[in-house]
Amino acid sequence: MIPSLLSRRALLQQSACGFGSLALRSLLGPTAASTSLGGGDDIRPRQPHFAPRAKRMVFLFMHGGPSQVDTFDYKPLLQRDHGKPLPFAKPRVTFAETGNLMGSPFRFAQHGQSGQWVSELFPHLARCVDQLCFLKALHGSNDAHGGALLKIHTGSDTFVRPSIGSWALYGLGTENQNLPGFVTICPTLGHGGVNNWSSAFLPAVYQGTPLGNASVPAEQAAVRHLHGELSRPLQRAQLDLVQQLNAEHQAQRQGDDILQARIQSFELAFRMQMEAPTVLDVDAESDATKRLYGLERPATQNFGRQCLMARRLLESGVRFVQCTHSYKWDQHNNLEVDHRKNANEVDQPIAGLLTDLQQRGLLEDTLVWWGGEFGRTPVSEGGTGRDHNPHAFTHFLAGGGVRQGFSYGVTDDYGYYTQDQKMHVHDLHATILHLLGLDHERLTWRHAGRDFRLTDVEGKVARAILA
């Protein structure tokens, strides 16, 4: 029978059992067990292991692999030796055949009081360098997009593991129970797809909630299936009846966390209908704010909208947000034209996000993370492009307890290999968790007979970058 056709008396008779349990759960609030790490499938706020420097974070993911030697890792000898053979051995395994050294087609200059080198690709970010902490000696373990994306997002390039956003949500919970704690905006559906924001063997409640995907513009990245025909009380009554039936179904399937997460998702979806449309309505922002993110320019409006949505979600209590510029940075050829186009699309929005967070007093305890799955070779591919390079690449962090106007890590004279102050992806993850107040060695989940963590059995916190 359709709930809307029930009389009020019949509806109460059939659904009243659910009211008591919902009220009891609300009255009890977080218990000691549910608020400690390892508390199961509760996403309410939890105390970190130690005082955090960042309370929330945003990952600005550049899908495809930006070239470090064309963006932030300036190499004068690469310019001098353009066209010459690489004076040392290339990696034993390469993704494609490459030739001689290829100097950057972009001019570099020093900016800010810190004198950080930035290429002409990022004029807006160049004005923000005194807020940035560059990590210039990152390295991974996979030169294929799929494996490298999984490595950056989950710490493993070979097995399905929980994503970093899921680990953060599991460790800390989230501040707003009316919104998902982990949101990914316009994520890629390829190169690992959903596994990049999956909770894997963690309870399903910790998985990321996608808004749109890489195949649709950001203005279409919204919460779908809002129920405008039924009043809120009638929707609540309808849901109570459904949840009563779900509870009976679950009683026969104890330990099914996927089913439990689905049941909880119904409640979250009901609460989201009231709050999410308002939070995601970037049109409510002032014209000045929209211009700050570049929403008036066709080239920047898409990623600018993602960044502005991210700020509104973070400001509303969401723990982890990811914005993806996909899939554009894979320049095996035509690097000069395409890197310029790509940077033009993200430069102003990212600088706008940093400025906006700073002006609102949020940057101090919000960690901003920028980067791709790997870098690119200093030698050419096909004469106009660069191949994949997991042996050395650059990311940057901002806010959330990191040193400002700082550069950590050194690559060789041409930017092919890491040399000093090396950071493996596991080290990066350990450092990010540390900034969130989480000990990467203690944040574990027992699965298949052993304890797992984001950093597996590796990872060292890069304490030199801590403010």
N, C-alpha and C positions, 0 to 999 in steps of 0.2 A: 504494500500500500504506500502511496506517495505521502510523505510526512505532512505536506502542506494541506492535505485533504482530511487529516485527522481532526477530531474535535479536541478542544483543550483538555477535557477530562481524559480522553483516551490517550492523548500524547503524554500527559503526566503519569498515567498508569503504566505506560510502556517504557518510559525513560527516566523515571524518578530515581532508580537505583544508581544511575551515574552521577547525580548531583552530589550525593554524599561523599563519594570517593574524591571527586574533584575539589570539593570544599575542604576535605580533610588534608589533602595534599598541600593546598594553599596555606592552611593554618599551621601545619607542621614546619613548613619552610625547609631550608637546607639543614641536613643532619650532619653530625660530625663525620660520618662515613662518606656521605656524598660530597662534602666539601674538601676532603683530602685528596691528594693526587692518587689516582687509581680508584676513584670513587664510582666507576662504572659509566653510566650513560647520562649523567646529569650535566647540563651546560650552564648551570648557575655559577656566578663568580666564585673562584677559589683563590686561596692565598698561594702566592708563588713560593719557591724555595727560599728566596731572599729578596730584599728590596729591589724592585725592577727599576731600570732607567727608562724603559718604554712600556706604556700600557696598551698600546695598539700598534699595528703596522700595516703598511701598504707595499705591495710588490709590483713594480712597474716592469713588466716582462717584455723584452724586445725579442720576439720569436724570430729565429733565423740565424742569429749570431752577428752582432755588430763587430766591426773591425777595430781592435784596440789601437792599432797604429794609425788609424785615420780619425780617431775621436779624442782620446785622452792620454795615450801613451806615446809621447813625441819621441822620435828616433832620428836625430840628425844624421847619423851614419847611414841610415836607410835612404835618406835623401841623397847623400853624397854618392852612394854606391849603386844607385838605380841602374838596372840593366846588367849588373855583374852577377856572377854565380854566388850562391850562398857559401861563405867560407868555412862552413862546418856541415856535418851530416844532417840530412833531413830525418824525420822519424822513420823507424823501421816499417811502420804501417801508416799509410796515408790514404786519405779518402779519394783523392784524384791525382792525376799527374800534374805537376807544377814545374815552373821554369825558374828564371832568374829573379833577383830582388826587384821589387817594384816600389818605388818611393810613393809617398802619399800625394795625391793630387790636390790636397787641401792645405792651406796655410795654417800654421800654428802660431799662437801668441800666448804670453803669460798674462794672467788676469788676477785681480784682487790683491789684497795685502799679502796673501799667501803665495802669490806668484805661480799659481797652478797653470800648467800648459793645457790649453783647450783648442781644438781645431775650429776653423771657421764654420763648421757645420752647426755649432751650438752657440749662437750669439746671446741668447737669453740665459742659458745655463752658465755661460761665461761670467755673467754678472752675479751669479749665486755661488761661485766657487769657494768663497770663504765660509760657506755652510756645509760644504761637501767633504766626505772622507773617501778618497779614492783607494780602491783595493786593486793594485796593478800586477799582482803575481798570483792570480787565481789559476788553478788547474784542475782538470777533471780526469775522466777515465774512458771517455767514449767520443769518437769523432763522427758518429751518426746522430742525426737530429733526434730520433726516437729515444735512443739510450741516453743522450745528453740531457734532453728535457726531463726525463724521469730522474736522472741524477740530481739536477738542480732542484726539482720539486719534491723528491721523496728520499734522496740519499742513496738510491740504488738504481743502477741502469739495467739490471737483469731480472729482478723480481718485483712483484707487485707489493709495494710498501705504502704506509700512510704518508700523505703529503705533509709538508711543513705546516701548512695552515691547519690541518687536522690535529697535528701534535700540539700546536699552540692552543687550539680550542680545548683539547683534552686536558692540557695542563692548567689552563687559566679560567676556563669557562668564558662567559660573555656577559657584558654589562646590561644588555637590553634583551629581555626575554620575548619581546614582540618582533624581533628580527633575527635572521640567522646569524650565528657567530662567525661564520666564514663564508664570504661572498666572493665569487670570481666573475668579473664582468667581461663578456665577449671572449670566453676562453677558446683555445684551439680545440678542434675535434679530431685532429690528426696528431701524429708523433706521440702516441701514448694516450691522447684524448682524455677521457674521464679519469684515467689512472693518475693524472697529474693533479687532480683535486680530490682524489678518493681518500676515504678513511681506511681502506683495505681491511685488516683484521681488527682495527679499533672499532668500537661500537659505531654503527652506521650514523648515529646522531651527530658525529663529528665530521662528516663529509662536507665538502664545499657545496654551496648552493649557486648554480650558474644563473646569471642573468644574461639572456641572449647567448650568442656564440660568435665565432669569428666570421661567419658567413652573413651576418646581419649588421646593419649600422647600429651604433650605440643608442640612438634615439629609439630603437625598437627593443632594447635590452630592458625589459620591465617584468614585473610580476604578472603572470598570466592568470586567467580564469578567476578574476574577481567577480563575485556574485552580486550583481546589482539589482536583481529582481526581488529577492527576499529581504525582509527587514532583518536587522541584527538579532533581535530576540528569536525570530523564527529560524534563522541560521543556527543559533546556539542550540535550540531545541532539536533541530535536525541532526546536528553533530552529536549531541548527547545520546541520541538513539543509536547512531552509527557506532559510537565509542562503546556503548554497552554491548553491542554485538561483537565488536572487536575484542573486548575484554574476555568474553566467553570463548572466542576463537583462540586468543592467546593462552588461556588457561590450559588448553590442550597441547600447547607447544612451548613449554617452559624453556628458556635459554635461547630463544630465537630473537637475537638482537635486531635483525633486519626488520622483522615484523614489529618489534617494539618501537624502532625508529620510525616506521611508517605510521604507527598509531600516534606517536608524538608529533609527527609532521602535520597531521590533521589539525592538531591544536595550534601549532605554530602558524599554519596557513590561515586559520581563523583569526588569530591575533594580528597577523601581518596585514590583513585586509584594511585594518583601521590605520596602521602606521606607515607601512611601506610606500603606498602611493604618494604620501606627503613627503617622505624622506627622499624619494627618487625624483621628485618634481623639480628638476634644475631650472625650469622656466620661472620658478618663484624667486630666483636669485636676482639681484640688482643687475642693471645693464653693465655697471662697472666691473662686477665680478665675472660676468659672462665674457667681457672683453679681456679680462685678465687671463682667462683660460683659452682664449682664441675661438670662442664659439661663433663669432661673426665671420670668421674666415673659413671658406670651404676646405682648405688644406688641413686646418687644425681642429675643426669643430667635432670630428668624430672622437679622436683621442682626448680632446679637451673635455668633452661631455663625460667620458669615462672617468677622468681625473676629478671632475667636479662631483660626480656621483660618489666617487670614493671618499672625498672629503665629507660629504653629507652623511654617508654611512658611518665613517669613523667617528664623526661628531655625535652620532646618535647611539654610540655604544657598541658597534660591531668591532670584534677583536682583530680580524684579519681580512684585508681586502686585496684582491689582485686585479690589475688592469693589464690587458694583453694587446700589444701592437703586433698583429699577426697577419700573415706569415710573410714578412717583407724584407728581412735583413740578410737573406741568403744570396749574397752577390758573388756568384761564380764568374760572372761577367758583368760588364757595364756598371762597375762599382761606383765610378765618379757620379754618374747621373742618378742612380738609384739610392745610394747612401745619402746624397744631398736631398732627394725627395723624402726619404724616410725621416731624416733628422728634422726637416722642416715641419713634418706632421706632429712631432712629439716635443720639440724643443720648448716652444712657448707654453703648452699645457703643463709640462713638468715644472718649469720655472714658476708658472702661475700657482701650481699646487703648493710648492715650497713657500712662496710668498704668502699665500692665503693661510696656510697652517701657521706661519710665523705671526701674522697679524692677529690671528684668533687665539694666540697663546697655546696652540696645540703642538707645535713642532718640537718643543722641549721634551714631551713624553710620547711622541709618535715617531716610530722608526720608518723611514722611507728607504726602500731598497730598489736599485735600478740595475738591470743587466740582462744578458741573453744566456743561451745554453752553452756557448763557447765563443772563442774569438776567431780570428782569421789569420792566414799565413802572411808573412811579409814578402813571400815570393808570389809571383803571379800565376794565375791559371787562365790560359787562353789569351794572355796579353792584357786583358782589361778587368780581370776579377781576382778574387782570392779564395783559396780553399778553406775548409773547416780547420780550426786549430784549437784542440782542447788542452794544449800544453802550456798556454799562457793567454789570459784574457783579463779584461778590466770590468769591475763593477764599481758602483759607489753607494754609500750609505749617507743618510743625513738625519739630523734630529736624534731623539731617543738615546742619548748618552754616548754618542761617538764624537771623536775629536773633529773639530771644524777646520777647514782649510788645510787638510792633512793628506799626505800620500803615503801609502804603506805598500811595500813590495817593489821589487826591481826585476825587470826582465833583461835578457841579453841585449847587445847593442842593436839588434834588429827586431826585437820583440817576438821571437819565435818560442823561446823557452823561459820558464821562471828561473831566477837566479838567486835572489836573496829575499828573506821574509816571505817565503812561499806560503800560500794558503790553499789547501785542498778544499774541495766542496764540503767535506765533513767539517773542516775547521770553520768555514763560513757559517754552516748551520749551528755549530756549537756556540759560536760568537753571537749569532742572532738570538738563540734561546737564552743565552746569558743576559743579554740586554733586556729580555722580557722577564728576567727574574727566575729563569729555569735552569737547573743543572742538567746538562744533556746526558750525563751518566746516570742520573736518578730518574729522569723522565722515561719510564719504561712501561711495557705492556707484555704480559706473559702470553705467548702464543706457540702452539706446536711444541711444547715442552721446554721452551727457553724464553728468557727475557729479550725483547727487542727494543731498540731505540732508533731515533732518527739518524744518529751518527754511527750506527752499527757498533763496531768495537774500536772506532777511531775518533778523531776530532779533538782539537785543542783550541781553547779560546784565545783569540788574538788580543791579548790584554794591552798591547801597545796602541790600539786604536780607541781604547776606552777613554772618555773625557775624565 
